[in-house]
């Protein structure tokens, strides 16, 4: 039986804990993980997504056995339409593609987007939903992980050791500090943030969209309920 889900995972070795898109313990069913050689965080998290070497992802998409294919980095959203055109499988390049749906219900300033690196996130990453990028309020609602945050340090330096308690506490504090009355929804661009949703819910009661909720929308019963 073919896997329900294939994950095109960046070429990383940093710690991945349950709730992370690249951790097999995140899922009920067996999933397929294809590591994309050479696709490092530095290579993919870029304010010039058009220069990313997408060929390895194209090749992996052809080999993918899952009915749904996702990537492990939200900054690949720029390539959503390109990659989807190569396959009849459902492709989720990033949780940012949820903006198509969210934009029907929320104005740009109402969606807090938590991204790994705000300096690298551009209107190009919004693809068909670039209308959000036309508003200053959109960029006001985008927050990027500080350089000194434990989780960002682990990812940036590819560290194999992660203090889950510290990562969750710092992330919750950071999001709480940046919450505004205008915020009605939280969108987690970074696929390494879902493990800490329970901590985020301790500091706010807003609905949260992330890579796992996008997977669940296309492949029910694959993601463990505690991570949704």
N, C-alpha and C positions, 0 to 999 in steps of 0.2 A: 504493500500500500504506500502511495506517495505521501510525503509529509504535507501537512496542511499549511506549513509556514516555512519559508526559507529566509534566512537573515544574511544579507550581504554585509559582513562585518569589517570595519576598518582594521588595518594592520597594527594592532595595539597589543600590549601585554598588561595594561593596568587592571587593577582588581575590578571584577564585575560581580555584584552581589544580587541576590534575588530581588526582582523588580526591574533590574537593568535589562534592556532589550537583548543583550548578548549573553545573558545567563540562562542556562537551560532550566534552572529551578524556577524561572519565571512562568513556565508553561506547564500545562497539564499533559498535553500530548508531546510526543517526540518531535523536535524541530530540526531542520537542517541549517547548519551554520557554515557559510562559505567565506573564508578569510580572503580579503582582497589585498594581495601582496603589493607593498609600496604605497598603499593608501593610508598614510599616517595622518594624525590629527593636524599637523602643520600643513600638510598638502591639501587637505579638504576644507578646513576652516579658513576661508579666504574671502576677501572682499572683491575678488575677481573670479567668481565661480566658473566663468566661461573658459578659463585656461586650465581647469582641472583635467587630468588625463582620464577620461571617462571610459576608455576602451576596456580596461579590466572589469569594470562593472557591466559593460555590455556583454562581455564573454561569460561572466558569471551568471547573468540573467538567462542566457541561453541554456546553461547547464542546470539551473535551479529546478528542483523537483516539486517545490511547494506550490500550492494553488494560489497562495498570496506570498508576495515577495516584499520585504522591507529592507531598508538600509539602517545602519547603526549611527548615522549622523544626520541631523536635521539640515545641515548646510548643503546637502545634496538636493534640496528642493528645486534648485535651478534646473535640474536635469529631469524633473518629473515627466513632462510631456515627451521628451526625447526617448527616455527609457521605456515609458509605457507604450510608445508606438512600435517598439521592437518585440513586444510580447502580448499574448492574449491573457496572461496571468494578471491578477490585480496587483498593482504596484503601489507601495507607499514609500516614497522617497524621504518623507519628513512629516512630522505633525503639522508643519506650516500649511500643508495642503488643506487642513481643516478650516482655514480662513474663508474658503469658498462658502462653507456652511455657516460659520460663525458670523460672517459679514451680513448675512440675511437677518440676523437677530440683534447684533450689537454694532455700535459705532466704534471707530478705531480706538478712541480713548477709553472704551469700556473693557477692552481685552488687554490684560497685562501679559506680555510675552516675556518669558524668562529664557534668555539665551545664554549659551556658553560664552560668547564673545560679541558684545554689542558693536564694537568697533568694526567687526568684519561682516556684520549683517547689513545687507543693502536691499533696496527695492528689487534688485535682480533676483533675490532669493524668494520673492513673493510670487513670481511667475504670473499666472493668469489672475492672481488676486492683487496685482500691483496697485490697485486703487487705494489700498490701505496706505501705501507708501507716499501717496500724494498729500497726506495730511501731516502737519507737524505734530498733531495730537497722537498720531500713530507712533512716532519715534519717542514721544514723551512716555508712552505706555510700554516701551521696550526697556528691559533692565538686563544687564549682563553681569555674570558672576565676577566678583572682584578677584584680582590677581592673588590676593592672600587668602582666599577661601580654601579650606583644606581640600575639598573635592576638586576644585579647579587645579590645584597644585598636583594632585594625584594624576589627573588626566593629562595635564600639560607636560609633566615630566615622566609619564608612563610608569608610575610607581606601582609595585605589586602589593603594597600594604595600604589598607584603607581603614580608618577609624569610622565605622558606620555611625556611631552615636554622635561623634563630633561633626561629621558631614551633615547629618540630619538637623542637628541643633543650629549650626551656622546657617544652613540654607533657610530654615524656618525664620530665624531672626532677620535675615537679609530680606526675605519676601515681606515680612511684617513691616519692616522699616519703609518699604517702598509702596505699600498698599495705599491707594487713594480712594476717596469716596466714589469717584467715577468708575472704579473697577467693578465689573460685574462677572468676569470670567478670567480664568488663568490658563494660558497656553504654554506648555513646557516644550520649547524647541529642542533642548538637549535631551538625548535619549538616555542619559545617565542619571536623570533627575527623578524618574518615577519611583525608585525605591523609597523616596522620602515623602511621598504624598500624604501618608498618615501624619507626619510631623507638620506639613503645611496645613492640614485640616484642623490642627490644634490651634492655629493662629488666625484662620479665616474659614468662612463657610461658603466660599465661592466654588462653583463647579470647575473641574480641572480637565483639560484636554491634553493628551500627550500621545506618544507613539503607541502605547499599549491600548488606549481607547480607540485609536484608529485601526489597530489590528483587530480588536474585538468587533468593531463595526463590520468587518469583512470576513472574519473567521471566528464565529461564536464558539465558545467552549475551549479555546486554545490557551488563552491567558488565564492564570489562576485568579479567581475572583478577588482575593485580598490585595491584588496589585492594580485593580481597576478603580 
